[in-house]
Amino acid sequence: MNYILNIETATKNCSVSLAANGETLVCKEISELGFSHAEKLHLFIEDVIQEAGISLSQLSAVAVSRGPGSYTGLRIGVSAAKGLSYALQIPLISVDTLASLAQQVIQNDGVIVPMIDARRMEVYSAIFDSNKQKIRAIQAEIITEDSFASISDTIYFVGDSNEKVKTVLTKSNFVFLDTIQYPSAKEMSAISYQKFEENNFEDVAYFEPFYLKDFLFAK
């Protein structure tokens, strides 16, 4: 049995899951207006390990959401994952944040556009087909009424940007799945296990989150 600990901290959702051979056994998560990742993350890790009835030494790998997303959230998650990987001498796996967000969509038609808020009318987005395969790379873009206009298929929008972008994205083939707001460690399980099977690991010493944009300190 291959146990993988999955850590998702790229957004307001602080989420940790424990999976066995790609199936989520336990998940603990909380999304709050104020980021509580630093306080909650290690408690959640302890909780899922305990509830699954295993020890840290039984982990086969640790997976972490690589971004894009919150600079601070990503730093907290990656630091924890790298620390566990190094201490336990187990592989480190990174998971595309937008891929795990898209994974929550159950429709079998059209395309999926997961988006993470990047302030004002800017978002981090990608496009996936109905099989959850990426068909357009991740990018930072400013949403206008012309965004995605070239796509005639039904587009399912998910993420924490829905509320603001639906004011300008008004075409009839645009569908907003507002109940899917944040990526979750539950949806990381299948992705991280596939990477584990492929030996698709990160270098613990050199791995950095995918910020997409440089961090700007508030003035």
C-alpha beads as a LAMMPS data file, in Angstrom:
LAMMPS data file: protein, C-alpha beads

219 atoms
218 bonds

1 atom types
1 bond types

-500.0 500.0 xlo xhi
-500.0 500.0 ylo yhi
-500.0 500.0 zlo zhi

Masses

1 110.0

Atoms # bond

1 1 1 0.000 0.000 0.000
2 1 1 1.383 3.397 -0.996
3 1 1 0.343 6.194 1.343
4 1 1 0.719 9.770 0.075
5 1 1 0.170 12.880 2.161
6 1 1 -1.323 15.701 0.049
7 1 1 -0.987 19.363 1.054
8 1 1 -2.993 22.195 -0.543
9 1 1 -2.397 25.771 0.654
10 1 1 -2.455 27.842 -2.560
11 1 1 -5.695 29.669 -1.686
12 1 1 -7.757 30.464 1.430
13 1 1 -8.424 26.733 1.753
14 1 1 -5.932 25.031 4.046
15 1 1 -6.372 21.384 3.074
16 1 1 -4.582 18.124 3.880
17 1 1 -5.483 14.600 2.786
18 1 1 -4.063 11.130 3.267
19 1 1 -4.498 8.794 0.295
20 1 1 -3.813 5.100 -0.258
21 1 1 -3.025 4.115 -3.841
22 1 1 -4.718 7.265 -5.121
23 1 1 -7.896 6.970 -3.004
24 1 1 -8.511 9.636 -0.364
25 1 1 -8.890 8.096 3.091
26 1 1 -9.045 11.213 5.264
27 1 1 -9.216 14.926 4.528
28 1 1 -9.107 17.928 6.852
29 1 1 -9.637 21.433 5.502
30 1 1 -10.869 24.874 6.379
31 1 1 -11.307 28.053 4.333
32 1 1 -11.401 31.314 6.241
33 1 1 -11.341 34.981 5.291
34 1 1 -8.074 35.360 7.153
35 1 1 -5.362 32.901 6.158
36 1 1 -4.822 30.439 9.032
37 1 1 -2.459 28.088 7.207
38 1 1 0.495 28.611 9.551
39 1 1 -1.648 27.686 12.565
40 1 1 -3.710 24.881 11.013
41 1 1 -1.456 23.027 8.574
42 1 1 0.654 20.966 10.958
43 1 1 -2.370 20.178 13.128
44 1 1 -4.199 18.877 10.051
45 1 1 -1.199 16.750 9.084
46 1 1 -1.167 15.169 12.537
47 1 1 -4.942 14.659 12.420
48 1 1 -5.094 12.865 9.054
49 1 1 -2.187 10.599 9.964
50 1 1 -3.841 9.695 13.264
51 1 1 -7.313 9.197 11.753
52 1 1 -5.889 6.966 9.013
53 1 1 -4.278 4.816 11.689
54 1 1 -0.772 4.975 10.275
55 1 1 2.518 6.603 11.252
56 1 1 4.580 9.156 9.349
57 1 1 7.173 6.460 8.719
58 1 1 4.636 4.593 6.571
59 1 1 4.299 7.435 4.070
60 1 1 5.551 6.647 0.580
61 1 1 5.628 10.274 -0.574
62 1 1 4.387 13.771 0.187
63 1 1 2.643 15.891 -2.445
64 1 1 2.137 19.639 -2.425
65 1 1 0.155 22.084 -4.528
66 1 1 2.738 23.929 -6.631
67 1 1 0.678 26.967 -7.601
68 1 1 -0.183 29.399 -8.873
69 1 1 -1.868 31.027 -5.926
70 1 1 -1.153 32.953 -2.745
71 1 1 2.538 33.662 -2.284
72 1 1 2.372 33.178 1.478
73 1 1 0.134 30.114 1.277
74 1 1 2.388 28.405 -1.248
75 1 1 5.490 29.125 0.829
76 1 1 3.889 27.584 3.925
77 1 1 2.747 24.429 2.112
78 1 1 5.969 23.874 0.207
79 1 1 8.114 24.449 3.297
80 1 1 6.128 21.839 5.235
81 1 1 6.228 19.336 2.365
82 1 1 9.962 19.761 1.810
83 1 1 10.619 19.375 5.529
84 1 1 8.682 16.087 5.666
85 1 1 10.254 14.796 2.464
86 1 1 13.757 15.503 3.722
87 1 1 13.213 14.221 7.261
88 1 1 11.474 11.007 6.174
89 1 1 13.655 10.506 3.075
90 1 1 10.603 10.087 0.831
91 1 1 9.868 11.594 -2.602
92 1 1 8.398 15.063 -3.060
93 1 1 5.608 15.398 -5.645
94 1 1 4.172 18.657 -6.955
95 1 1 0.605 19.018 -8.240
96 1 1 -0.707 21.759 -10.516
97 1 1 -3.159 23.790 -8.403
98 1 1 -5.495 24.510 -11.306
99 1 1 -5.502 20.842 -12.339
100 1 1 -6.760 19.760 -8.921
101 1 1 -9.369 22.535 -9.021
102 1 1 -10.578 21.345 -12.436
103 1 1 -10.714 17.795 -11.093
104 1 1 -13.800 18.701 -9.050
105 1 1 -15.944 19.263 -12.164
106 1 1 -18.109 16.224 -13.018
107 1 1 -19.595 17.402 -16.345
108 1 1 -18.561 15.273 -19.331
109 1 1 -18.961 17.891 -22.047
110 1 1 -17.425 21.227 -22.966
111 1 1 -14.279 22.645 -21.428
112 1 1 -13.280 23.632 -17.893
113 1 1 -11.685 26.933 -16.925
114 1 1 -10.424 26.947 -13.338
115 1 1 -9.483 30.415 -12.107
116 1 1 -7.744 31.715 -9.009
117 1 1 -8.187 35.339 -7.996
118 1 1 -5.153 37.533 -8.629
119 1 1 -6.792 40.826 -7.526
120 1 1 -8.780 43.386 -9.488
121 1 1 -9.917 41.746 -12.750
122 1 1 -6.826 39.586 -13.086
123 1 1 -6.897 35.812 -12.604
124 1 1 -4.623 32.802 -12.898
125 1 1 -6.314 30.436 -15.321
126 1 1 -5.912 27.440 -17.602
127 1 1 -8.218 25.477 -19.890
128 1 1 -8.928 21.742 -19.573
129 1 1 -11.010 19.455 -21.739
130 1 1 -13.794 17.293 -20.288
131 1 1 -11.227 14.537 -19.589
132 1 1 -9.305 16.972 -17.356
133 1 1 -6.441 17.202 -19.835
134 1 1 -4.865 20.647 -20.073
135 1 1 -5.387 22.228 -23.494
136 1 1 -4.129 25.734 -22.692
137 1 1 -1.242 26.549 -20.417
138 1 1 -1.574 28.452 -17.159
139 1 1 -1.396 32.202 -17.515
140 1 1 -2.158 35.401 -15.668
141 1 1 -4.806 37.328 -17.580
142 1 1 -7.060 40.316 -17.168
143 1 1 -10.657 39.285 -17.784
144 1 1 -12.678 41.365 -20.282
145 1 1 -15.929 40.761 -22.135
146 1 1 -13.868 39.300 -24.996
147 1 1 -12.142 36.660 -22.866
148 1 1 -12.803 33.092 -24.078
149 1 1 -15.036 34.460 -26.865
150 1 1 -13.389 32.198 -29.450
151 1 1 -14.618 29.049 -27.662
152 1 1 -18.044 27.875 -28.837
153 1 1 -18.290 24.861 -26.507
154 1 1 -19.879 25.142 -23.100
155 1 1 -17.325 26.553 -20.667
156 1 1 -17.547 25.603 -16.999
157 1 1 -15.907 28.211 -14.800
158 1 1 -14.774 27.245 -11.301
159 1 1 -12.749 28.974 -8.622
160 1 1 -12.822 31.927 -6.266
161 1 1 -13.000 34.440 -9.148
162 1 1 -16.483 33.496 -10.363
163 1 1 -18.309 36.230 -8.518
164 1 1 -16.261 39.050 -10.018
165 1 1 -15.770 37.701 -13.560
166 1 1 -19.428 36.829 -14.212
167 1 1 -20.133 40.555 -14.358
168 1 1 -18.258 40.718 -17.692
169 1 1 -18.396 37.109 -18.943
170 1 1 -22.022 36.966 -20.054
171 1 1 -22.127 34.767 -23.163
172 1 1 -24.780 32.050 -23.281
173 1 1 -22.251 29.178 -23.305
174 1 1 -20.633 30.345 -20.057
175 1 1 -21.656 28.291 -16.994
176 1 1 -20.475 29.238 -13.514
177 1 1 -20.199 26.392 -10.995
178 1 1 -20.171 28.605 -7.934
179 1 1 -20.061 25.756 -5.408
180 1 1 -16.517 24.903 -6.549
181 1 1 -14.427 27.721 -5.107
182 1 1 -11.134 26.338 -3.906
183 1 1 -8.723 23.547 -4.792
184 1 1 -8.737 20.713 -2.257
185 1 1 -6.248 18.063 -1.194
186 1 1 -8.983 15.480 -1.847
187 1 1 -8.619 16.011 -5.598
188 1 1 -4.832 15.820 -5.395
189 1 1 -4.909 12.120 -4.485
190 1 1 -5.339 10.591 -7.950
191 1 1 -2.925 13.068 -9.560
192 1 1 -0.181 12.582 -6.988
193 1 1 -0.497 8.789 -7.139
194 1 1 -0.122 8.807 -10.925
195 1 1 3.027 10.902 -10.564
196 1 1 4.275 8.504 -7.894
197 1 1 3.778 5.557 -10.240
198 1 1 5.714 7.417 -12.940
199 1 1 8.543 8.357 -10.533
200 1 1 7.790 11.981 -11.379
201 1 1 9.445 13.583 -8.370
202 1 1 10.871 16.987 -7.493
203 1 1 14.352 17.790 -6.257
204 1 1 13.773 18.666 -2.609
205 1 1 16.743 21.024 -2.468
206 1 1 15.802 23.112 -5.492
207 1 1 12.017 22.909 -5.836
208 1 1 10.186 26.241 -5.634
209 1 1 6.464 27.027 -5.980
210 1 1 5.117 28.216 -9.325
211 1 1 4.239 31.802 -8.438
212 1 1 3.598 32.838 -12.075
213 1 1 4.065 36.464 -11.072
214 1 1 6.690 38.157 -8.922
215 1 1 5.597 38.893 -5.380
216 1 1 4.962 42.586 -4.757
217 1 1 5.164 43.929 -1.235
218 1 1 2.340 46.260 -0.252
219 1 1 3.421 49.884 0.067

Bonds

1 1 1 2
2 1 2 3
3 1 3 4
4 1 4 5
5 1 5 6
6 1 6 7
7 1 7 8
8 1 8 9
9 1 9 10
10 1 10 11
11 1 11 12
12 1 12 13
13 1 13 14
14 1 14 15
15 1 15 16
16 1 16 17
17 1 17 18
18 1 18 19
19 1 19 20
20 1 20 21
21 1 21 22
22 1 22 23
23 1 23 24
24 1 24 25
25 1 25 26
26 1 26 27
27 1 27 28
28 1 28 29
29 1 29 30
30 1 30 31
31 1 31 32
32 1 32 33
33 1 33 34
34 1 34 35
35 1 35 36
36 1 36 37
37 1 37 38
38 1 38 39
39 1 39 40
40 1 40 41
41 1 41 42
42 1 42 43
43 1 43 44
44 1 44 45
45 1 45 46
46 1 46 47
47 1 47 48
48 1 48 49
49 1 49 50
50 1 50 51
51 1 51 52
52 1 52 53
53 1 53 54
54 1 54 55
55 1 55 56
56 1 56 57
57 1 57 58
58 1 58 59
59 1 59 60
60 1 60 61
61 1 61 62
62 1 62 63
63 1 63 64
64 1 64 65
65 1 65 66
66 1 66 67
67 1 67 68
68 1 68 69
69 1 69 70
70 1 70 71
71 1 71 72
72 1 72 73
73 1 73 74
74 1 74 75
75 1 75 76
76 1 76 77
77 1 77 78
78 1 78 79
79 1 79 80
80 1 80 81
81 1 81 82
82 1 82 83
83 1 83 84
84 1 84 85
85 1 85 86
86 1 86 87
87 1 87 88
88 1 88 89
89 1 89 90
90 1 90 91
91 1 91 92
92 1 92 93
93 1 93 94
94 1 94 95
95 1 95 96
96 1 96 97
97 1 97 98
98 1 98 99
99 1 99 100
100 1 100 101
101 1 101 102
102 1 102 103
103 1 103 104
104 1 104 105
105 1 105 106
106 1 106 107
107 1 107 108
108 1 108 109
109 1 109 110
110 1 110 111
111 1 111 112
112 1 112 113
113 1 113 114
114 1 114 115
115 1 115 116
116 1 116 117
117 1 117 118
118 1 118 119
119 1 119 120
120 1 120 121
121 1 121 122
122 1 122 123
123 1 123 124
124 1 124 125
125 1 125 126
126 1 126 127
127 1 127 128
128 1 128 129
129 1 129 130
130 1 130 131
131 1 131 132
132 1 132 133
133 1 133 134
134 1 134 135
135 1 135 136
136 1 136 137
137 1 137 138
138 1 138 139
139 1 139 140
140 1 140 141
141 1 141 142
142 1 142 143
143 1 143 144
144 1 144 145
145 1 145 146
146 1 146 147
147 1 147 148
148 1 148 149
149 1 149 150
150 1 150 151
151 1 151 152
152 1 152 153
153 1 153 154
154 1 154 155
155 1 155 156
156 1 156 157
157 1 157 158
158 1 158 159
159 1 159 160
160 1 160 161
161 1 161 162
162 1 162 163
163 1 163 164
164 1 164 165
165 1 165 166
166 1 166 167
167 1 167 168
168 1 168 169
169 1 169 170
170 1 170 171
171 1 171 172
172 1 172 173
173 1 173 174
174 1 174 175
175 1 175 176
176 1 176 177
177 1 177 178
178 1 178 179
179 1 179 180
180 1 180 181
181 1 181 182
182 1 182 183
183 1 183 184
184 1 184 185
185 1 185 186
186 1 186 187
187 1 187 188
188 1 188 189
189 1 189 190
190 1 190 191
191 1 191 192
192 1 192 193
193 1 193 194
194 1 194 195
195 1 195 196
196 1 196 197
197 1 197 198
198 1 198 199
199 1 199 200
200 1 200 201
201 1 201 202
202 1 202 203
203 1 203 204
204 1 204 205
205 1 205 206
206 1 206 207
207 1 207 208
208 1 208 209
209 1 209 210
210 1 210 211
211 1 211 212
212 1 212 213
213 1 213 214
214 1 214 215
215 1 215 216
216 1 216 217
217 1 217 218
218 1 218 219
